């Protein structure tokens, strides 16, 4: 596996989508984290992380995503993960990411979830 994670960002008015293509390890996780935190600094409190083209997230990548979830919570935003493999979805559930952030099947579902009022 290579460390050449490709990351694409699409900014909308009330949220941004980060799509990854490749392995999310320490290098890839740092790249995703930097981009996501940059978006938060720009004022995007609601993010969607589309992992459709990422089949592996290692433990360091997960730890970086946990830090991202905490930062999103600090700004009272929301983060949704979508298009996860079954293994990644299970890993995120075990690691507590499923409780702290949303996990949905598709990007369209994440967009709908972000449009819904936030539960108190």
Jmol script that loads the backbone (N, CA, C; Angstrom):
load data "model"
ATOM      1  N   UNK A   1       0.843  -1.187   0.000  1.00  0.00           N
ATOM      2  CA  UNK A   1       0.000   0.000   0.000  1.00  0.00           C
ATOM      3  C   UNK A   1       0.879   1.238   0.000  1.00  0.00           C
ATOM      4  N   UNK A   2       0.458   2.226  -0.677  1.00  0.00           N
ATOM      5  CA  UNK A   2       1.247   3.442  -0.747  1.00  0.00           C
ATOM      6  C   UNK A   2       0.709   4.473   0.239  1.00  0.00           C
ATOM      7  N   UNK A   3       1.513   5.481   0.476  1.00  0.00           N
ATOM      8  CA  UNK A   3       1.108   6.567   1.374  1.00  0.00           C
ATOM      9  C   UNK A   3       0.530   7.738   0.602  1.00  0.00           C
ATOM     10  N   UNK A   4       0.186   7.528  -0.643  1.00  0.00           N
ATOM     11  CA  UNK A   4      -0.281   8.609  -1.500  1.00  0.00           C
ATOM     12  C   UNK A   4      -1.794   8.777  -1.408  1.00  0.00           C
ATOM     13  N   UNK A   5      -2.263   9.161  -0.257  1.00  0.00           N
ATOM     14  CA  UNK A   5      -3.689   9.405  -0.079  1.00  0.00           C
ATOM     15  C   UNK A   5      -4.071  10.665  -0.837  1.00  0.00           C
ATOM     16  N   UNK A   6      -5.106  10.558  -1.644  1.00  0.00           N
ATOM     17  CA  UNK A   6      -5.643  11.718  -2.347  1.00  0.00           C
ATOM     18  C   UNK A   6      -6.852  12.220  -1.563  1.00  0.00           C
ATOM     19  N   UNK A   7      -6.936  13.517  -1.385  1.00  0.00           N
ATOM     20  CA  UNK A   7      -8.045  14.115  -0.646  1.00  0.00           C
ATOM     21  C   UNK A   7      -8.669  15.204  -1.509  1.00  0.00           C
ATOM     22  N   UNK A   8      -9.981  15.152  -1.626  1.00  0.00           N
ATOM     23  CA  UNK A   8     -10.720  16.146  -2.403  1.00  0.00           C
ATOM     24  C   UNK A   8     -11.722  16.822  -1.480  1.00  0.00           C
ATOM     25  N   UNK A   9     -11.848  18.127  -1.619  1.00  0.00           N
ATOM     26  CA  UNK A   9     -12.757  18.897  -0.769  1.00  0.00           C
ATOM     27  C   UNK A   9     -13.794  19.596  -1.634  1.00  0.00           C
ATOM     28  N   UNK A  10     -15.038  19.526  -1.191  1.00  0.00           N
ATOM     29  CA  UNK A  10     -16.122  20.266  -1.838  1.00  0.00           C
ATOM     30  C   UNK A  10     -16.797  21.103  -0.756  1.00  0.00           C
ATOM     31  N   UNK A  11     -16.795  22.402  -0.951  1.00  0.00           N
ATOM     32  CA  UNK A  11     -17.398  23.313   0.014  1.00  0.00           C
ATOM     33  C   UNK A  11     -18.788  23.711  -0.451  1.00  0.00           C
ATOM     34  N   UNK A  12     -19.739  23.561   0.441  1.00  0.00           N
ATOM     35  CA  UNK A  12     -21.109  24.015   0.205  1.00  0.00           C
ATOM     36  C   UNK A  12     -21.370  25.149   1.190  1.00  0.00           C
ATOM     37  N   UNK A  13     -22.576  25.705   1.166  1.00  0.00           N
ATOM     38  CA  UNK A  13     -22.831  26.862   2.028  1.00  0.00           C
ATOM     39  C   UNK A  13     -22.802  26.514   3.517  1.00  0.00           C
ATOM     40  N   UNK A  14     -23.330  25.361   3.909  1.00  0.00           N
ATOM     41  CA  UNK A  14     -23.432  25.057   5.339  1.00  0.00           C
ATOM     42  C   UNK A  14     -22.604  23.845   5.771  1.00  0.00           C
ATOM     43  N   UNK A  15     -21.872  23.244   4.857  1.00  0.00           N
ATOM     44  CA  UNK A  15     -21.046  22.086   5.200  1.00  0.00           C
ATOM     45  C   UNK A  15     -19.967  21.913   4.129  1.00  0.00           C
ATOM     46  N   UNK A  16     -19.011  21.048   4.445  1.00  0.00           N
ATOM     47  CA  UNK A  16     -17.982  20.695   3.471  1.00  0.00           C
ATOM     48  C   UNK A  16     -17.851  19.179   3.441  1.00  0.00           C
ATOM     49  N   UNK A  17     -17.508  18.662   2.266  1.00  0.00           N
ATOM     50  CA  UNK A  17     -17.315  17.224   2.079  1.00  0.00           C
ATOM     51  C   UNK A  17     -15.837  16.974   1.803  1.00  0.00           C
ATOM     52  N   UNK A  18     -15.274  16.042   2.551  1.00  0.00           N
ATOM     53  CA  UNK A  18     -13.903  15.604   2.334  1.00  0.00           C
ATOM     54  C   UNK A  18     -13.985  14.173   1.822  1.00  0.00           C
ATOM     55  N   UNK A  19     -13.504  13.946   0.620  1.00  0.00           N
ATOM     56  CA  UNK A  19     -13.494  12.600   0.037  1.00  0.00           C
ATOM     57  C   UNK A  19     -12.056  12.115  -0.029  1.00  0.00           C
ATOM     58  N   UNK A  20     -11.846  10.875   0.402  1.00  0.00           N
ATOM     59  CA  UNK A  20     -10.497  10.324   0.416  1.00  0.00           C
ATOM     60  C   UNK A  20     -10.376   9.196  -0.599  1.00  0.00           C
ATOM     61  N   UNK A  21      -9.167   9.005  -1.076  1.00  0.00           N
ATOM     62  CA  UNK A  21      -8.868   7.930  -2.020  1.00  0.00           C
ATOM     63  C   UNK A  21      -7.510   7.364  -1.618  1.00  0.00           C
ATOM     64  N   UNK A  22      -7.539   6.252  -0.886  1.00  0.00           N
ATOM     65  CA  UNK A  22      -6.295   5.619  -0.462  1.00  0.00           C
ATOM     66  C   UNK A  22      -6.302   5.263   1.006  1.00  0.00           C
ATOM     67  N   UNK A  23      -5.158   4.876   1.479  1.00  0.00           N
ATOM     68  CA  UNK A  23      -4.925   4.350   2.816  1.00  0.00           C
ATOM     69  C   UNK A  23      -4.849   5.485   3.831  1.00  0.00           C
ATOM     70  N   UNK A  24      -5.656   5.406   4.873  1.00  0.00           N
ATOM     71  CA  UNK A  24      -5.619   6.418   5.932  1.00  0.00           C
ATOM     72  C   UNK A  24      -4.793   5.850   7.081  1.00  0.00           C
ATOM     73  N   UNK A  25      -3.503   6.147   7.037  1.00  0.00           N
ATOM     74  CA  UNK A  25      -2.564   5.738   8.076  1.00  0.00           C
ATOM     75  C   UNK A  25      -2.090   6.986   8.798  1.00  0.00           C
ATOM     76  N   UNK A  26      -0.887   6.951   9.368  1.00  0.00           N
ATOM     77  CA  UNK A  26      -0.403   8.146  10.054  1.00  0.00           C
ATOM     78  C   UNK A  26      -0.251   9.330   9.101  1.00  0.00           C
ATOM     79  N   UNK A  27       0.330   9.101   7.916  1.00  0.00           N
ATOM     80  CA  UNK A  27       0.532  10.184   6.950  1.00  0.00           C
ATOM     81  C   UNK A  27      -0.813  10.637   6.372  1.00  0.00           C
ATOM     82  N   UNK A  28      -1.622   9.673   5.940  1.00  0.00           N
ATOM     83  CA  UNK A  28      -2.930  10.002   5.377  1.00  0.00           C
ATOM     84  C   UNK A  28      -3.854  10.624   6.402  1.00  0.00           C
ATOM     85  N   UNK A  29      -3.819  10.100   7.627  1.00  0.00           N
ATOM     86  CA  UNK A  29      -4.650  10.654   8.697  1.00  0.00           C
ATOM     87  C   UNK A  29      -4.282  12.095   9.015  1.00  0.00           C
ATOM     88  N   UNK A  30      -2.979  12.360   9.040  1.00  0.00           N
ATOM     89  CA  UNK A  30      -2.523  13.736   9.282  1.00  0.00           C
ATOM     90  C   UNK A  30      -3.020  14.661   8.176  1.00  0.00           C
ATOM     91  N   UNK A  31      -2.963  14.185   6.944  1.00  0.00           N
ATOM     92  CA  UNK A  31      -3.417  14.992   5.802  1.00  0.00           C
ATOM     93  C   UNK A  31      -4.907  15.309   5.932  1.00  0.00           C
ATOM     94  N   UNK A  32      -5.717  14.285   6.237  1.00  0.00           N
ATOM     95  CA  UNK A  32      -7.157  14.487   6.416  1.00  0.00           C
ATOM     96  C   UNK A  32      -7.409  15.430   7.590  1.00  0.00           C
ATOM     97  N   UNK A  33      -6.697  15.205   8.689  1.00  0.00           N
ATOM     98  CA  UNK A  33      -6.867  16.048   9.874  1.00  0.00           C
ATOM     99  C   UNK A  33      -6.544  17.507   9.607  1.00  0.00           C
ATOM    100  N   UNK A  34      -5.441  17.752   8.916  1.00  0.00           N
ATOM    101  CA  UNK A  34      -5.045  19.130   8.600  1.00  0.00           C
ATOM    102  C   UNK A  34      -6.092  19.818   7.726  1.00  0.00           C
ATOM    103  N   UNK A  35      -6.559  19.104   6.717  1.00  0.00           N
ATOM    104  CA  UNK A  35      -7.566  19.685   5.822  1.00  0.00           C
ATOM    105  C   UNK A  35      -8.856  19.963   6.580  1.00  0.00           C
ATOM    106  N   UNK A  36      -9.289  18.993   7.385  1.00  0.00           N
ATOM    107  CA  UNK A  36     -10.537  19.149   8.135  1.00  0.00           C
ATOM    108  C   UNK A  36     -10.437  20.286   9.142  1.00  0.00           C
ATOM    109  N   UNK A  37      -9.329  20.364   9.858  1.00  0.00           N
ATOM    110  CA  UNK A  37      -9.170  21.445  10.841  1.00  0.00           C
ATOM    111  C   UNK A  37      -9.075  22.797  10.149  1.00  0.00           C
ATOM    112  N   UNK A  38      -8.498  22.822   8.966  1.00  0.00           N
ATOM    113  CA  UNK A  38      -8.476  24.056   8.176  1.00  0.00           C
ATOM    114  C   UNK A  38      -9.879  24.495   7.809  1.00  0.00           C
ATOM    115  N   UNK A  39     -10.726  23.536   7.467  1.00  0.00           N
ATOM    116  CA  UNK A  39     -12.123  23.860   7.153  1.00  0.00           C
ATOM    117  C   UNK A  39     -12.853  24.394   8.385  1.00  0.00           C
ATOM    118  N   UNK A  40     -12.598  23.784   9.538  1.00  0.00           N
ATOM    119  CA  UNK A  40     -13.205  24.269  10.785  1.00  0.00           C
ATOM    120  C   UNK A  40     -12.739  25.703  11.046  1.00  0.00           C
ATOM    121  N   UNK A  41     -11.464  25.953  10.855  1.00  0.00           N
ATOM    122  CA  UNK A  41     -10.929  27.311  11.050  1.00  0.00           C
ATOM    123  C   UNK A  41     -11.563  28.311  10.083  1.00  0.00           C
ATOM    124  N   UNK A  42     -11.975  27.842   8.901  1.00  0.00           N
ATOM    125  CA  UNK A  42     -12.655  28.699   7.924  1.00  0.00           C
ATOM    126  C   UNK A  42     -14.117  28.938   8.302  1.00  0.00           C
ATOM    127  N   UNK A  43     -14.612  28.199   9.296  1.00  0.00           N
ATOM    128  CA  UNK A  43     -15.990  28.382   9.724  1.00  0.00           C
ATOM    129  C   UNK A  43     -16.929  27.239   9.379  1.00  0.00           C
ATOM    130  N   UNK A  44     -16.417  26.192   8.770  1.00  0.00           N
ATOM    131  CA  UNK A  44     -17.246  25.023   8.468  1.00  0.00           C
ATOM    132  C   UNK A  44     -17.335  24.146   9.708  1.00  0.00           C
ATOM    133  N   UNK A  45     -18.487  24.188  10.373  1.00  0.00           N
ATOM    134  CA  UNK A  45     -18.688  23.395  11.585  1.00  0.00           C
ATOM    135  C   UNK A  45     -19.220  22.006  11.264  1.00  0.00           C
ATOM    136  N   UNK A  46     -19.795  21.835  10.093  1.00  0.00           N
ATOM    137  CA  UNK A  46     -20.392  20.564   9.701  1.00  0.00           C
ATOM    138  C   UNK A  46     -19.607  19.961   8.541  1.00  0.00           C
ATOM    139  N   UNK A  47     -19.108  18.736   8.773  1.00  0.00           N
ATOM    140  CA  UNK A  47     -18.289  18.076   7.773  1.00  0.00           C
ATOM    141  C   UNK A  47     -18.822  16.682   7.466  1.00  0.00           C
ATOM    142  N   UNK A  48     -18.598  16.261   6.238  1.00  0.00           N
ATOM    143  CA  UNK A  48     -18.879  14.896   5.808  1.00  0.00           C
ATOM    144  C   UNK A  48     -17.549  14.317   5.349  1.00  0.00           C
ATOM    145  N   UNK A  49     -17.213  13.162   5.880  1.00  0.00           N
ATOM    146  CA  UNK A  49     -16.000  12.474   5.452  1.00  0.00           C
ATOM    147  C   UNK A  49     -16.410  11.237   4.669  1.00  0.00           C
ATOM    148  N   UNK A  50     -16.224  11.311   3.350  1.00  0.00           N
ATOM    149  CA  UNK A  50     -16.625  10.248   2.437  1.00  0.00           C
ATOM    150  C   UNK A  50     -15.413   9.338   2.184  1.00  0.00           C
ATOM    151  N   UNK A  51     -15.499   8.105   2.713  1.00  0.00           N
ATOM    152  CA  UNK A  51     -14.386   7.169   2.605  1.00  0.00           C
ATOM    153  C   UNK A  51     -14.627   6.092   1.538  1.00  0.00           C
ATOM    154  N   UNK A  52     -15.412   6.433   0.535  1.00  0.00           N
ATOM    155  CA  UNK A  52     -15.774   5.462  -0.497  1.00  0.00           C
ATOM    156  C   UNK A  52     -14.554   4.797  -1.141  1.00  0.00           C
ATOM    157  N   UNK A  53     -13.487   5.549  -1.326  1.00  0.00           N
ATOM    158  CA  UNK A  53     -12.307   5.006  -2.009  1.00  0.00           C
ATOM    159  C   UNK A  53     -11.154   4.712  -1.049  1.00  0.00           C
ATOM    160  N   UNK A  54     -11.480   4.610   0.226  1.00  0.00           N
ATOM    161  CA  UNK A  54     -10.483   4.231   1.235  1.00  0.00           C
ATOM    162  C   UNK A  54     -10.948   2.941   1.895  1.00  0.00           C
ATOM    163  N   UNK A  55     -10.176   1.883   1.688  1.00  0.00           N
ATOM    164  CA  UNK A  55     -10.560   0.585   2.220  1.00  0.00           C
ATOM    165  C   UNK A  55      -9.892   0.245   3.537  1.00  0.00           C
ATOM    166  N   UNK A  56      -8.877   1.036   3.928  1.00  0.00           N
ATOM    167  CA  UNK A  56      -8.154   0.751   5.155  1.00  0.00           C
ATOM    168  C   UNK A  56      -7.931   2.034   5.934  1.00  0.00           C
ATOM    169  N   UNK A  57      -8.234   1.974   7.235  1.00  0.00           N
ATOM    170  CA  UNK A  57      -7.892   3.037   8.177  1.00  0.00           C
ATOM    171  C   UNK A  57      -7.188   2.336   9.335  1.00  0.00           C
ATOM    172  N   UNK A  58      -5.902   2.638   9.537  1.00  0.00           N
ATOM    173  CA  UNK A  58      -5.206   1.957  10.622  1.00  0.00           C
ATOM    174  C   UNK A  58      -5.437   2.665  11.951  1.00  0.00           C
ATOM    175  N   UNK A  59      -4.845   2.144  13.018  1.00  0.00           N
ATOM    176  CA  UNK A  59      -5.111   2.661  14.360  1.00  0.00           C
ATOM    177  C   UNK A  59      -4.669   4.110  14.526  1.00  0.00           C
ATOM    178  N   UNK A  60      -3.570   4.491  13.904  1.00  0.00           N
ATOM    179  CA  UNK A  60      -3.127   5.890  13.995  1.00  0.00           C
ATOM    180  C   UNK A  60      -4.098   6.789  13.242  1.00  0.00           C
ATOM    181  N   UNK A  61      -4.567   6.336  12.092  1.00  0.00           N
ATOM    182  CA  UNK A  61      -5.573   7.096  11.344  1.00  0.00           C
ATOM    183  C   UNK A  61      -6.833   7.285  12.157  1.00  0.00           C
ATOM    184  N   UNK A  62      -7.268   6.223  12.853  1.00  0.00           N
ATOM    185  CA  UNK A  62      -8.462   6.315  13.706  1.00  0.00           C
ATOM    186  C   UNK A  62      -8.234   7.324  14.829  1.00  0.00           C
ATOM    187  N   UNK A  63      -7.049   7.300  15.447  1.00  0.00           N
ATOM    188  CA  UNK A  63      -6.789   8.234  16.548  1.00  0.00           C
ATOM    189  C   UNK A  63      -6.837   9.683  16.071  1.00  0.00           C
ATOM    190  N   UNK A  64      -6.368   9.926  14.855  1.00  0.00           N
ATOM    191  CA  UNK A  64      -6.428  11.285  14.297  1.00  0.00           C
ATOM    192  C   UNK A  64      -7.881  11.679  14.034  1.00  0.00           C
ATOM    193  N   UNK A  65      -8.688  10.735  13.557  1.00  0.00           N
ATOM    194  CA  UNK A  65     -10.110  11.018  13.328  1.00  0.00           C
ATOM    195  C   UNK A  65     -10.835  11.285  14.651  1.00  0.00           C
ATOM    196  N   UNK A  66     -10.428  10.609  15.712  1.00  0.00           N
ATOM    197  CA  UNK A  66     -11.019  10.871  17.037  1.00  0.00           C
ATOM    198  C   UNK A  66     -10.725  12.310  17.460  1.00  0.00           C
ATOM    199  N   UNK A  67      -9.498  12.761  17.229  1.00  0.00           N
ATOM    200  CA  UNK A  67      -9.147  14.154  17.535  1.00  0.00           C
ATOM    201  C   UNK A  67     -10.012  15.121  16.731  1.00  0.00           C
ATOM    202  N   UNK A  68     -10.275  14.777  15.478  1.00  0.00           N
ATOM    203  CA  UNK A  68     -11.119  15.610  14.628  1.00  0.00           C
ATOM    204  C   UNK A  68     -12.542  15.673  15.185  1.00  0.00           C
ATOM    205  N   UNK A  69     -13.073  14.539  15.596  1.00  0.00           N
ATOM    206  CA  UNK A  69     -14.415  14.500  16.174  1.00  0.00           C
ATOM    207  C   UNK A  69     -14.474  15.412  17.402  1.00  0.00           C
ATOM    208  N   UNK A  70     -13.461  15.352  18.239  1.00  0.00           N
ATOM    209  CA  UNK A  70     -13.421  16.205  19.433  1.00  0.00           C
ATOM    210  C   UNK A  70     -13.407  17.680  19.052  1.00  0.00           C
ATOM    211  N   UNK A  71     -12.648  18.031  18.034  1.00  0.00           N
ATOM    212  CA  UNK A  71     -12.578  19.436  17.593  1.00  0.00           C
ATOM    213  C   UNK A  71     -13.929  19.902  17.043  1.00  0.00           C
ATOM    214  N   UNK A  72     -14.595  19.044  16.284  1.00  0.00           N
ATOM    215  CA  UNK A  72     -15.923  19.374  15.744  1.00  0.00           C
ATOM    216  C   UNK A  72     -16.906  19.581  16.906  1.00  0.00           C
ATOM    217  N   UNK A  73     -16.815  18.739  17.918  1.00  0.00           N
ATOM    218  CA  UNK A  73     -17.689  18.888  19.087  1.00  0.00           C
ATOM    219  C   UNK A  73     -17.402  20.198  19.811  1.00  0.00           C
ATOM    220  N   UNK A  74     -16.133  20.593  19.872  1.00  0.00           N
ATOM    221  CA  UNK A  74     -15.756  21.853  20.528  1.00  0.00           C
ATOM    222  C   UNK A  74     -16.432  23.060  19.887  1.00  0.00           C
ATOM    223  N   UNK A  75     -16.659  23.009  18.578  1.00  0.00           N
ATOM    224  CA  UNK A  75     -17.285  24.134  17.883  1.00  0.00           C
ATOM    225  C   UNK A  75     -18.788  23.900  17.690  1.00  0.00           C
ATOM    226  N   UNK A  76     -19.314  22.873  18.366  1.00  0.00           N
ATOM    227  CA  UNK A  76     -20.735  22.516  18.299  1.00  0.00           C
ATOM    228  C   UNK A  76     -21.179  22.200  16.875  1.00  0.00           C
ATOM    229  N   UNK A  77     -20.301  21.534  16.156  1.00  0.00           N
ATOM    230  CA  UNK A  77     -20.607  21.104  14.800  1.00  0.00           C
ATOM    231  C   UNK A  77     -20.952  19.632  14.767  1.00  0.00           C
ATOM    232  N   UNK A  78     -21.102  19.131  13.556  1.00  0.00           N
ATOM    233  CA  UNK A  78     -21.419  17.714  13.367  1.00  0.00           C
ATOM    234  C   UNK A  78     -20.541  17.131  12.274  1.00  0.00           C
ATOM    235  N   UNK A  79     -20.200  15.873  12.452  1.00  0.00           N
ATOM    236  CA  UNK A  79     -19.379  15.155  11.490  1.00  0.00           C
ATOM    237  C   UNK A  79     -20.077  13.850  11.151  1.00  0.00           C
ATOM    238  N   UNK A  80     -20.174  13.571   9.853  1.00  0.00           N
ATOM    239  CA  UNK A  80     -20.741  12.308   9.390  1.00  0.00           C
ATOM    240  C   UNK A  80     -19.713  11.592   8.537  1.00  0.00           C
ATOM    241  N   UNK A  81     -19.582  10.287   8.775  1.00  0.00           N
ATOM    242  CA  UNK A  81     -18.775   9.416   7.941  1.00  0.00           C
ATOM    243  C   UNK A  81     -19.726   8.679   7.010  1.00  0.00           C
ATOM    244  N   UNK A  82     -19.341   8.511   5.760  1.00  0.00           N
ATOM    245  CA  UNK A  82     -20.196   7.768   4.832  1.00  0.00           C
ATOM    246  C   UNK A  82     -19.363   6.893   3.910  1.00  0.00           C
ATOM    247  N   UNK A  83     -20.053   5.954   3.278  1.00  0.00           N
ATOM    248  CA  UNK A  83     -19.446   5.011   2.338  1.00  0.00           C
ATOM    249  C   UNK A  83     -18.296   4.230   2.962  1.00  0.00           C
ATOM    250  N   UNK A  84     -18.534   3.731   4.175  1.00  0.00           N
ATOM    251  CA  UNK A  84     -17.517   2.950   4.872  1.00  0.00           C
ATOM    252  C   UNK A  84     -17.616   1.478   4.484  1.00  0.00           C
ATOM    253  N   UNK A  85     -16.473   0.815   4.436  1.00  0.00           N
ATOM    254  CA  UNK A  85     -16.504  -0.633   4.291  1.00  0.00           C
ATOM    255  C   UNK A  85     -17.067  -1.210   5.593  1.00  0.00           C
ATOM    256  N   UNK A  86     -17.500  -2.451   5.560  1.00  0.00           N
ATOM    257  CA  UNK A  86     -18.034  -3.079   6.773  1.00  0.00           C
ATOM    258  C   UNK A  86     -16.983  -3.130   7.872  1.00  0.00           C
ATOM    259  N   UNK A  87     -15.738  -3.399   7.506  1.00  0.00           N
ATOM    260  CA  UNK A  87     -14.658  -3.476   8.492  1.00  0.00           C
ATOM    261  C   UNK A  87     -14.407  -2.110   9.130  1.00  0.00           C
ATOM    262  N   UNK A  88     -14.363  -1.066   8.322  1.00  0.00           N
ATOM    263  CA  UNK A  88     -14.135   0.281   8.867  1.00  0.00           C
ATOM    264  C   UNK A  88     -15.320   0.701   9.729  1.00  0.00           C
ATOM    265  N   UNK A  89     -16.539   0.427   9.302  1.00  0.00           N
ATOM    266  CA  UNK A  89     -17.718   0.774  10.103  1.00  0.00           C
ATOM    267  C   UNK A  89     -17.666   0.064  11.452  1.00  0.00           C
ATOM    268  N   UNK A  90     -17.289  -1.202  11.452  1.00  0.00           N
ATOM    269  CA  UNK A  90     -17.195  -1.956  12.708  1.00  0.00           C
ATOM    270  C   UNK A  90     -16.095  -1.378  13.592  1.00  0.00           C
ATOM    271  N   UNK A  91     -14.955  -1.062  13.002  1.00  0.00           N
ATOM    272  CA  UNK A  91     -13.847  -0.465  13.755  1.00  0.00           C
ATOM    273  C   UNK A  91     -14.266   0.859  14.374  1.00  0.00           C
ATOM    274  N   UNK A  92     -14.928   1.716  13.598  1.00  0.00           N
ATOM    275  CA  UNK A  92     -15.380   3.009  14.109  1.00  0.00           C
ATOM    276  C   UNK A  92     -16.380   2.830  15.246  1.00  0.00           C
ATOM    277  N   UNK A  93     -17.230   1.815  15.146  1.00  0.00           N
ATOM    278  CA  UNK A  93     -18.206   1.543  16.199  1.00  0.00           C
ATOM    279  C   UNK A  93     -17.484   1.093  17.469  1.00  0.00           C
ATOM    280  N   UNK A  94     -16.539   0.182  17.339  1.00  0.00           N
ATOM    281  CA  UNK A  94     -15.776  -0.313  18.487  1.00  0.00           C
ATOM    282  C   UNK A  94     -14.996   0.815  19.151  1.00  0.00           C
ATOM    283  N   UNK A  95     -14.424   1.701  18.355  1.00  0.00           N
ATOM    284  CA  UNK A  95     -13.598   2.797  18.876  1.00  0.00           C
ATOM    285  C   UNK A  95     -14.416   3.976  19.399  1.00  0.00           C
ATOM    286  N   UNK A  96     -15.736   3.922  19.275  1.00  0.00           N
ATOM    287  CA  UNK A  96     -16.588   4.982  19.793  1.00  0.00           C
ATOM    288  C   UNK A  96     -16.870   6.109  18.820  1.00  0.00           C
ATOM    289  N   UNK A  97     -16.336   6.037  17.622  1.00  0.00           N
ATOM    290  CA  UNK A  97     -16.587   7.098  16.643  1.00  0.00           C
ATOM    291  C   UNK A  97     -18.055   7.136  16.225  1.00  0.00           C
ATOM    292  N   UNK A  98     -18.704   5.996  16.239  1.00  0.00           N
ATOM    293  CA  UNK A  98     -20.116   5.937  15.830  1.00  0.00           C
ATOM    294  C   UNK A  98     -21.005   6.699  16.805  1.00  0.00           C
ATOM    295  N   UNK A  99     -20.605   6.764  18.076  1.00  0.00           N
ATOM    296  CA  UNK A  99     -21.394   7.504  19.065  1.00  0.00           C
ATOM    297  C   UNK A  99     -21.121   9.004  18.991  1.00  0.00           C
ATOM    298  N   UNK A 100     -19.890   9.356  18.697  1.00  0.00           N
ATOM    299  CA  UNK A 100     -19.493  10.766  18.701  1.00  0.00           C
ATOM    300  C   UNK A 100     -19.766  11.466  17.382  1.00  0.00           C
ATOM    301  N   UNK A 101     -19.836  10.691  16.306  1.00  0.00           N
ATOM    302  CA  UNK A 101     -20.110  11.236  14.978  1.00  0.00           C
ATOM    303  C   UNK A 101     -21.137  10.327  14.321  1.00  0.00           C
ATOM    304  N   UNK A 102     -21.744  10.795  13.267  1.00  0.00           N
ATOM    305  CA  UNK A 102     -22.724   9.972  12.582  1.00  0.00           C
ATOM    306  C   UNK A 102     -22.074   9.068  11.550  1.00  0.00           C
ATOM    307  N   UNK A 103     -22.646   7.896  11.385  1.00  0.00           N
ATOM    308  CA  UNK A 103     -22.227   6.992  10.325  1.00  0.00           C
ATOM    309  C   UNK A 103     -23.460   6.681   9.497  1.00  0.00           C
ATOM    310  N   UNK A 104     -23.392   7.015   8.223  1.00  0.00           N
ATOM    311  CA  UNK A 104     -24.499   6.757   7.300  1.00  0.00           C
ATOM    312  C   UNK A 104     -23.937   6.050   6.070  1.00  0.00           C
ATOM    313  N   UNK A 105     -24.840   5.490   5.280  1.00  0.00           N
ATOM    314  CA  UNK A 105     -24.394   4.724   4.116  1.00  0.00           C
ATOM    315  C   UNK A 105     -23.853   5.601   2.996  1.00  0.00           C
ATOM    316  N   UNK A 106     -24.551   6.698   2.694  1.00  0.00           N
ATOM    317  CA  UNK A 106     -24.189   7.485   1.521  1.00  0.00           C
ATOM    318  C   UNK A 106     -23.982   8.961   1.864  1.00  0.00           C
ATOM    319  N   UNK A 107     -23.343   9.654   0.953  1.00  0.00           N
ATOM    320  CA  UNK A 107     -23.142  11.095   1.122  1.00  0.00           C
ATOM    321  C   UNK A 107     -24.494  11.813   1.131  1.00  0.00           C
ATOM    322  N   UNK A 108     -25.408  11.367   0.310  1.00  0.00           N
ATOM    323  CA  UNK A 108     -26.741  11.976   0.273  1.00  0.00           C
ATOM    324  C   UNK A 108     -27.434  11.868   1.631  1.00  0.00           C
ATOM    325  N   UNK A 109     -27.294  10.731   2.290  1.00  0.00           N
ATOM    326  CA  UNK A 109     -27.883  10.566   3.624  1.00  0.00           C
ATOM    327  C   UNK A 109     -27.221  11.494   4.637  1.00  0.00           C
ATOM    328  N   UNK A 110     -25.931  11.701   4.506  1.00  0.00           N
ATOM    329  CA  UNK A 110     -25.220  12.611   5.406  1.00  0.00           C
ATOM    330  C   UNK A 110     -25.714  14.044   5.210  1.00  0.00           C
ATOM    331  N   UNK A 111     -25.943  14.426   3.978  1.00  0.00           N
ATOM    332  CA  UNK A 111     -26.446  15.775   3.682  1.00  0.00           C
ATOM    333  C   UNK A 111     -27.819  15.972   4.305  1.00  0.00           C
ATOM    334  N   UNK A 112     -28.688  14.971   4.166  1.00  0.00           N
ATOM    335  CA  UNK A 112     -30.026  15.042   4.768  1.00  0.00           C
ATOM    336  C   UNK A 112     -29.910  15.130   6.290  1.00  0.00           C
ATOM    337  N   UNK A 113     -29.018  14.329   6.872  1.00  0.00           N
ATOM    338  CA  UNK A 113     -28.857  14.342   8.332  1.00  0.00           C
ATOM    339  C   UNK A 113     -28.361  15.695   8.821  1.00  0.00           C
ATOM    340  N   UNK A 114     -27.456  16.324   8.079  1.00  0.00           N
ATOM    341  CA  UNK A 114     -26.965  17.635   8.477  1.00  0.00           C
ATOM    342  C   UNK A 114     -28.050  18.702   8.366  1.00  0.00           C
ATOM    343  N   UNK A 115     -28.986  18.519   7.456  1.00  0.00           N
ATOM    344  CA  UNK A 115     -30.075  19.482   7.268  1.00  0.00           C
ATOM    345  C   UNK A 115     -31.100  19.381   8.391  1.00  0.00           C
ATOM    346  N   UNK A 116     -31.158  18.231   9.055  1.00  0.00           N
ATOM    347  CA  UNK A 116     -32.116  18.029  10.153  1.00  0.00           C
ATOM    348  C   UNK A 116     -31.657  18.807  11.374  1.00  0.00           C
ATOM    349  N   UNK A 117     -32.605  19.276  12.187  1.00  0.00           N
ATOM    350  CA  UNK A 117     -32.223  19.984  13.414  1.00  0.00           C
ATOM    351  C   UNK A 117     -31.372  19.099  14.315  1.00  0.00           C
ATOM    352  N   UNK A 118     -30.394  19.715  14.947  1.00  0.00           N
ATOM    353  CA  UNK A 118     -29.499  18.977  15.836  1.00  0.00           C
ATOM    354  C   UNK A 118     -30.220  18.662  17.135  1.00  0.00           C
ATOM    355  N   UNK A 119     -30.094  17.409  17.586  1.00  0.00           N
ATOM    356  CA  UNK A 119     -30.732  17.007  18.844  1.00  0.00           C
ATOM    357  C   UNK A 119     -29.944  17.591  20.003  1.00  0.00           C
ATOM    358  N   UNK A 120     -30.668  17.945  21.041  1.00  0.00           N
ATOM    359  CA  UNK A 120     -30.015  18.538  22.215  1.00  0.00           C
ATOM    360  C   UNK A 120     -29.368  17.480  23.067  1.00  0.00           C
TER     361      UNK A 120
END
end "model"
wireframe off; spacefill off
backbone 0.3
color backbone group
